[in-house]
């Protein structure tokens, strides 16, 4: 019996690893242990509860306003102890957070096989996003298998010299999670009249702290003033570097609703109800095209260029004028809006978790593996996965 340890620390990691954890638990050849670092305490617990996943070992490393150095040190110590006690055959982690960097590095130090879910994303700028671009590049050096969500991510790994046999093209597990969550019965975080156009705003990245956030918030304030039928919903990230300027700039603005971070089911419902999404989030860049929602990316660069290439997303930066101009064009021009509502996902078809677990089974239990039961290869073209009125 193969013991697989899945390490989660933040809400996006929980969303994207939940389908993998559940698929592993459906297979008889392995046991699964879920290790929570609790890098995001409350937000992590919300998501795991929604997907019915119980944590087996909680490291509870979250501390108020801790530095990256302190966080990293505590993760290294906690994960080293956990791996020693559990002795897993394999460790899985997703993405590019400090939790993932620590999970991979400590596995490497202890000669434990490591699989990187959502491998190969690259912005080309080592500090954008920070510290994520460094984390994922470092993890690539020590991963045993790289589960790439797109052909572009796979090709980036191959260009860096990763052996082709260690790269699996799987699609992104966020689409697996999204397809399930869109059908959950839920409500919006607040009542919105049917004739209102909703802009969903999500921003939290470290590189946007300070002047970039000021520009974004000023742009949202101007948009609701310029378009009387628009209402903005912003689930405010709890980091004081985000929450304080958000409340200062937008707190008294009519038709701008500052709400607490939304449970994943409510966030998906809000995306479905939205007319337009403004975000610096990686996950929402992947989810919005699958829901046929135009998304403006509030960053200078993105490691998820596929939606830009297909025309479902636009990279606009953080300057007030640029954000206002791009959003206004979509709010005024039905043809421009329709051109972005393609409803196709370049990030997967909802079968990524099955492909990942199939790969693990082939590698760890080859005598049990039956090739005829394998999940079909991922198509190289965008797949329509959600039809939204």
C-alpha positions as CSV (number, residue, x, y, z in Angstrom):
1,X,0.0,0.0,0.0
2,X,1.5,3.3,-1.1
3,X,1.2,6.2,1.4
4,X,0.7,9.6,-0.4
5,X,1.0,12.8,1.7
6,X,-0.9,15.8,0.3
7,X,0.3,19.1,1.7
8,X,-2.0,22.1,1.6
9,X,-1.5,25.6,3.1
10,X,-3.6,28.1,1.3
11,X,-7.2,28.3,0.0
12,X,-6.1,28.0,-3.7
13,X,-4.1,25.0,-2.9
14,X,-7.1,23.4,-1.1
15,X,-9.4,24.1,-4.1
16,X,-6.9,22.6,-6.6
17,X,-5.8,19.6,-4.5
18,X,-9.3,18.7,-3.3
19,X,-10.1,16.8,-6.6
20,X,-6.8,14.9,-6.4
21,X,-7.3,14.0,-2.7
22,X,-10.8,12.7,-3.4
23,X,-9.6,10.7,-6.5
24,X,-6.8,9.2,-4.5
25,X,-9.3,8.1,-1.8
26,X,-11.3,6.3,-4.5
27,X,-8.3,4.1,-5.4
28,X,-7.5,0.9,-3.5
29,X,-3.8,0.9,-4.0
30,X,-3.0,3.9,-1.8
31,X,-3.6,5.6,1.5
32,X,-3.8,9.4,1.7
33,X,-2.7,11.6,4.5
34,X,-3.6,15.3,4.3
35,X,-1.1,17.7,6.0
36,X,-2.3,21.2,6.5
37,X,0.3,23.9,7.2
38,X,-2.5,26.5,7.6
39,X,-0.6,29.2,5.9
40,X,-4.1,30.7,5.4
41,X,-6.0,29.4,8.5
42,X,-9.6,30.4,8.1
43,X,-9.7,30.4,4.3
44,X,-8.1,27.0,4.1
45,X,-10.6,25.5,6.6
46,X,-13.6,26.9,4.6
47,X,-12.6,25.1,1.4
48,X,-11.6,21.8,2.9
49,X,-15.0,21.7,4.6
50,X,-16.9,22.4,1.4
51,X,-15.2,19.5,-0.3
52,X,-15.6,17.2,2.7
53,X,-11.9,16.8,3.3
54,X,-10.6,16.2,6.8
55,X,-7.1,17.1,7.8
56,X,-5.0,14.3,9.3
57,X,-2.2,16.5,10.5
58,X,-2.5,20.2,11.2
59,X,0.8,22.1,11.6
60,X,-1.0,25.4,12.4
61,X,2.0,27.6,11.5
62,X,-0.1,30.7,10.9
63,X,1.1,33.8,13.0
64,X,-0.1,37.4,12.6
65,X,2.2,39.4,10.2
66,X,5.0,36.9,10.1
67,X,7.8,37.5,7.7
68,X,8.5,35.2,4.8
69,X,11.7,34.1,6.5
70,X,9.8,33.2,9.7
71,X,7.1,31.4,7.8
72,X,9.6,29.4,5.8
73,X,11.6,28.4,8.9
74,X,8.5,27.2,10.7
75,X,7.3,25.3,7.6
76,X,10.7,23.5,7.3
77,X,10.6,22.5,10.9
78,X,7.0,21.4,11.0
79,X,7.2,19.4,7.7
80,X,10.5,17.7,8.6
81,X,8.8,16.4,11.8
82,X,5.7,15.4,9.9
83,X,7.6,13.5,7.2
84,X,9.7,11.7,9.9
85,X,6.6,10.6,11.7
86,X,4.5,9.6,8.7
87,X,7.2,8.2,6.4
88,X,5.2,8.8,3.2
89,X,6.2,7.1,-0.1
90,X,5.2,10.2,-2.0
91,X,4.4,13.9,-1.3
92,X,2.1,16.0,-3.5
93,X,1.7,19.8,-3.3
94,X,0.2,22.3,-5.7
95,X,1.3,25.6,-7.0
96,X,3.9,28.1,-6.0
97,X,3.4,29.2,-2.4
98,X,5.9,29.1,0.4
99,X,4.1,26.0,1.6
100,X,4.9,24.3,-1.7
101,X,8.5,25.4,-1.7
102,X,9.0,24.0,1.8
103,X,7.0,20.8,1.1
104,X,9.2,20.0,-1.9
105,X,12.5,21.0,-0.3
106,X,12.0,19.0,2.9
107,X,10.9,16.0,0.8
108,X,14.2,16.4,-1.2
109,X,16.2,16.6,2.0
110,X,14.6,13.3,3.1
111,X,14.9,11.5,-0.2
112,X,11.1,11.3,-0.6
113,X,9.5,11.3,-4.0
114,X,7.8,14.6,-4.8
115,X,5.1,15.4,-7.4
116,X,4.4,19.0,-8.3
117,X,0.8,19.7,-9.3
118,X,0.4,22.8,-11.6
119,X,4.0,22.7,-12.6
120,X,5.7,24.8,-15.3
121,X,4.0,28.2,-14.9
122,X,6.5,31.0,-15.7
123,X,6.1,34.8,-15.8
124,X,9.8,35.3,-16.8
125,X,10.3,37.9,-14.0
126,X,11.8,36.4,-10.8
127,X,10.0,38.9,-8.6
128,X,6.6,39.0,-10.4
129,X,4.7,37.5,-8.8
130,X,6.7,37.6,-5.5
131,X,7.7,35.1,-4.1
132,X,5.8,32.7,-6.3
133,X,8.0,32.9,-9.4
134,X,11.1,31.9,-7.4
135,X,9.2,29.2,-5.5
136,X,8.0,27.4,-8.6
137,X,11.3,27.6,-10.4
138,X,13.1,26.2,-7.3
139,X,10.5,23.4,-6.9
140,X,11.1,22.4,-10.6
141,X,14.7,21.6,-9.8
142,X,13.8,18.9,-7.3
143,X,10.5,17.5,-8.4
144,X,10.3,13.9,-9.5
145,X,7.3,14.4,-11.7
146,X,5.8,17.6,-13.0
147,X,2.0,17.7,-13.6
148,X,1.7,20.5,-16.2
149,X,-1.7,22.1,-16.6
150,X,-1.2,23.3,-20.2
151,X,1.0,22.6,-23.2
152,X,2.7,25.9,-22.6
153,X,3.6,24.9,-19.0
154,X,4.9,21.6,-20.3
155,X,7.0,23.3,-23.0
156,X,8.5,25.7,-20.4
157,X,9.7,22.7,-18.3
158,X,11.2,21.0,-21.4
159,X,13.0,24.1,-22.3
160,X,14.5,24.2,-18.8
161,X,15.9,20.7,-19.4
162,X,13.4,18.5,-17.5
163,X,13.3,15.0,-19.0
164,X,10.1,14.5,-21.1
165,X,9.3,11.3,-19.2
166,X,9.0,13.3,-16.0
167,X,6.4,15.8,-17.4
168,X,2.7,14.9,-17.5
169,X,0.2,17.1,-19.4
170,X,-2.9,16.9,-17.2
171,X,-5.0,20.1,-17.4
172,X,-5.6,22.2,-14.3
173,X,-7.4,20.7,-11.4
174,X,-9.1,24.0,-10.7
175,X,-11.5,23.2,-13.6
176,X,-12.3,19.9,-11.9
177,X,-13.2,21.8,-8.8
178,X,-15.1,24.5,-10.6
179,X,-17.3,22.1,-12.5
180,X,-18.4,20.6,-9.2
181,X,-18.9,23.9,-7.4
182,X,-20.9,25.6,-10.1
183,X,-23.7,23.1,-9.4
184,X,-23.8,23.5,-5.6
185,X,-26.9,25.2,-4.3
186,X,-25.8,28.6,-2.9
187,X,-26.7,32.2,-2.7
188,X,-24.8,35.5,-3.5
189,X,-23.2,37.3,-0.6
190,X,-25.7,40.1,-1.0
191,X,-28.9,40.8,-3.0
192,X,-28.3,42.4,-6.5
193,X,-31.1,43.6,-8.7
194,X,-31.4,41.7,-12.0
195,X,-30.8,44.8,-14.1
196,X,-27.5,45.6,-12.5
197,X,-24.2,44.7,-14.1
198,X,-21.8,43.3,-11.5
199,X,-18.0,43.8,-11.5
200,X,-16.2,41.3,-9.3
201,X,-12.9,42.5,-8.0
202,X,-10.3,40.3,-6.4
203,X,-6.8,41.7,-5.6
204,X,-4.2,40.6,-3.0
205,X,-0.8,40.1,-4.6
206,X,2.3,41.4,-2.7
207,X,3.7,43.2,-5.8
208,X,0.5,45.3,-6.0
209,X,0.8,46.6,-2.5
210,X,1.0,50.4,-2.3
211,X,0.6,52.5,-5.4
212,X,-0.7,49.7,-7.7
213,X,-3.6,49.0,-5.3
214,X,-4.3,52.7,-5.0
215,X,-4.6,52.8,-8.8
216,X,-6.9,49.7,-8.9
217,X,-9.2,51.0,-6.2
218,X,-9.4,54.4,-7.8
219,X,-10.3,52.8,-11.1
220,X,-13.2,50.8,-9.5
221,X,-14.5,54.0,-7.8
222,X,-14.5,55.8,-11.2
223,X,-16.2,52.9,-13.0
224,X,-19.2,52.8,-10.7
225,X,-19.5,56.6,-11.0
226,X,-19.3,56.5,-14.8
227,X,-21.8,53.6,-15.2
228,X,-24.9,54.0,-13.0
229,X,-26.1,50.4,-13.6
230,X,-22.8,48.9,-12.3
231,X,-22.2,47.5,-8.9
232,X,-18.9,46.2,-7.7
233,X,-18.3,43.4,-5.2
234,X,-14.9,43.1,-3.6
235,X,-14.2,40.2,-1.1
236,X,-11.5,42.1,0.8
237,X,-8.3,40.1,1.5
238,X,-7.5,40.1,5.2
239,X,-3.9,41.3,4.8
240,X,-3.8,44.8,6.3
241,X,-1.7,46.0,3.3
242,X,-4.8,45.3,1.2
243,X,-7.7,45.9,3.6
244,X,-6.7,49.3,4.9
245,X,-6.4,51.1,1.5
246,X,-9.5,49.2,0.2
247,X,-11.6,50.6,3.0
248,X,-10.0,54.0,2.8
249,X,-10.6,54.5,-1.0
250,X,-13.8,52.5,-1.5
251,X,-15.4,52.2,1.9
252,X,-17.8,55.1,1.3
253,X,-18.4,54.6,-2.4
254,X,-22.0,54.0,-3.4
255,X,-22.5,50.7,-5.2
256,X,-19.2,49.3,-4.1
257,X,-19.7,46.4,-1.7
258,X,-16.7,45.4,0.5
259,X,-17.5,42.0,1.8
260,X,-15.6,39.4,3.8
261,X,-13.6,36.7,1.9
262,X,-16.2,34.5,0.3
263,X,-16.5,30.7,0.7
264,X,-15.7,29.0,-2.5
265,X,-19.3,28.2,-3.4
266,X,-20.3,31.8,-3.0
267,X,-17.3,33.0,-5.0
268,X,-18.3,30.7,-7.8
269,X,-21.9,31.9,-7.7
270,X,-20.6,35.5,-7.7
271,X,-18.5,34.8,-10.8
272,X,-21.5,33.3,-12.5
273,X,-23.5,36.4,-11.7
274,X,-20.8,38.8,-12.8
275,X,-20.7,40.7,-16.0
276,X,-17.0,41.4,-15.8
277,X,-14.1,40.3,-13.5
278,X,-11.1,42.3,-12.5
279,X,-8.4,40.3,-10.8
280,X,-4.7,39.7,-10.0
281,X,-5.6,36.1,-8.8
282,X,-4.1,33.2,-10.7
283,X,-7.0,30.9,-10.1
284,X,-9.7,33.3,-11.3
285,X,-7.7,33.8,-14.5
286,X,-8.3,30.1,-15.1
287,X,-11.9,29.9,-13.9
288,X,-13.4,33.0,-15.6
289,X,-12.9,31.8,-19.2
290,X,-14.6,28.5,-18.3
291,X,-17.6,30.5,-17.1
292,X,-17.6,32.7,-20.2
293,X,-16.7,35.8,-18.2
294,X,-14.3,38.4,-19.5
295,X,-11.4,39.0,-17.2
296,X,-9.1,41.9,-16.9
297,X,-5.8,40.9,-15.3
298,X,-4.5,43.5,-12.9
299,X,-0.8,42.7,-13.3
300,X,2.1,43.7,-15.6
301,X,2.8,40.1,-16.6
302,X,1.1,36.7,-16.1
303,X,2.3,33.1,-16.0
304,X,-1.1,32.1,-17.4
305,X,-1.0,33.5,-21.0
306,X,-3.4,31.0,-22.5
307,X,-6.5,33.0,-21.8
308,X,-4.8,36.1,-23.2
309,X,-3.9,34.2,-26.3
310,X,-7.5,33.0,-26.8
311,X,-8.9,36.5,-26.2
312,X,-10.8,35.6,-23.1
313,X,-8.6,37.8,-20.9
314,X,-6.7,41.0,-21.2
315,X,-3.5,42.1,-19.3
316,X,-4.1,45.7,-18.3
317,X,-1.8,46.4,-15.4
318,X,-2.7,48.5,-12.4
319,X,-2.7,52.2,-13.6
320,X,-6.1,53.8,-13.0
321,X,-6.4,55.1,-16.6
322,X,-5.6,51.8,-18.2
323,X,-8.0,49.8,-16.0
324,X,-10.8,52.3,-16.5
325,X,-10.3,52.4,-20.3
326,X,-10.3,48.6,-20.7
327,X,-13.3,48.1,-18.5
328,X,-15.3,51.0,-20.0
329,X,-14.7,49.5,-23.5
330,X,-16.3,46.2,-22.4
331,X,-19.2,48.0,-20.6
332,X,-20.0,50.2,-23.6
333,X,-19.3,48.0,-26.6
334,X,-21.4,44.8,-26.9
335,X,-19.3,43.5,-29.7
336,X,-16.0,43.9,-27.8
337,X,-17.7,42.2,-24.8
338,X,-19.1,39.3,-26.8
339,X,-15.6,38.7,-28.4
340,X,-14.3,37.9,-24.9
341,X,-17.2,35.7,-23.8
342,X,-15.9,32.6,-25.6
343,X,-16.8,30.1,-22.9
344,X,-13.9,27.9,-23.7
345,X,-11.3,26.8,-21.1
346,X,-7.7,26.5,-22.3
347,X,-6.9,25.2,-18.8
348,X,-8.5,21.8,-18.8
349,X,-11.6,19.6,-19.3
350,X,-12.4,18.5,-15.7
351,X,-10.3,15.3,-15.8
352,X,-7.0,16.6,-14.4
353,X,-7.2,14.8,-11.1
354,X,-7.9,11.5,-12.8
355,X,-4.8,11.9,-15.0
356,X,-2.6,12.8,-12.0
357,X,-3.7,9.8,-10.0
358,X,-3.4,7.5,-13.0
359,X,0.2,8.7,-13.3
360,X,0.9,7.9,-9.7
361,X,-0.7,4.5,-10.0
362,X,1.4,3.6,-13.0
363,X,4.6,4.7,-11.2
364,X,4.0,3.2,-7.8
365,X,1.8,0.2,-8.5
366,X,2.7,-0.9,-12.1
367,X,1.5,-4.4,-11.5
368,X,-2.0,-3.2,-10.7
369,X,-2.2,-0.7,-13.5
370,X,-4.6,-1.4,-16.3
371,X,-3.9,0.8,-19.3
372,X,-7.4,0.4,-20.7
373,X,-8.8,2.3,-17.7
374,X,-6.6,5.4,-18.3
375,X,-8.1,8.8,-18.7
376,X,-7.9,10.1,-22.3
377,X,-5.1,12.6,-23.2
378,X,-5.8,16.2,-22.8
379,X,-6.9,18.0,-26.0
380,X,-4.6,20.7,-27.2
381,X,-7.4,23.1,-28.0
382,X,-9.7,25.0,-25.6
383,X,-12.6,22.9,-24.3
384,X,-16.0,24.4,-23.6
385,X,-16.8,23.2,-20.0
386,X,-19.4,25.7,-18.8
387,X,-22.4,27.1,-20.5
388,X,-23.6,30.2,-18.7
389,X,-26.6,32.3,-19.7
